[in-house]
C-alpha cells in the first residue's frame, strides 16, 4: 500500500514538472490590462520580447498626466 502511494506521488511530481512554463505565464493581454489598471493609464502598445532565455511583456502606457511610460512584466 505504501509503495503505491509513493508511486502515485512520484507520477504527480513528474507530470507537474513536465508541464509547460507557459501554463504558468501571464498572457500579453492580461499583462497589458494589469499594467493599465495599476497605473491608471491607457495602453498604447504591447509586445513580448526575448531577453536571453526569458520572455518579457513590454507595455507602453499613456498616463492621465500625458506621460508615456513603459512597463516590463516577465511572462
N, C-alpha and C positions, 0 to 999 in steps of 0.2 A: 504494500500500500504506500509506504513512504517513497519507494523508488518511483512509483507512478506520479506522485505529486512533484518530485524533483524533475522528472522528465517533462511534465506539463509546464512547470515554471521555466525550465530551460527553453522550451519551444516558444513560450510567450516572449521571453527576453530576446530570442533570436529574431522573431517576427518584428518586434519593435525596433531592433537595431537595423533591420533591413528596410524599414520604411524610408521613403524619400524625404530628404530635408525639406523639400518644397511643401510637404504636407504640414509642416510647422510654420512655414514662411507666411508673411503678410503679403497680400496682393498689392499691386501698384495702385489700384483703385481704392482699396481700403486705406493704404498709407496716405494717399492724397487727401481723402476725406478727413482722416485723423489729423493731419498737419493743418488743414484749413480750419478745422474746429478749434484746435488748441491755440492757434494764432489769430483767431477771429479774422480770417482773411479769405480771399478768393484764389482759387488755383489758376495760374496762368499756363503752366505746362507741367508735365510729369513724365519721367523716363526712368528706366532701370539701366544702370551701368555696371560693368565688371571692374572691380578693383582688386587685382591679384586673384586670389581664389574666392573672393566674396562678391556678392551682388548687392548693390546699394540703390535704393529708390531716391532719386533727386526730384524734389518738388519745388517749383518756383511759385511763390505766393505774392499777392498784392495785398498789403495791409490796408486798413481803413485810413491810415495816415498817408497813403500813397507811396509807401516804401516797398520796393521789390526785395523779397527775402528768399533765399534758397535753404531748404531743409533737407537733410540727408537722413534716411531711415534704412537701417540694414534689413535686407529681405528676410 
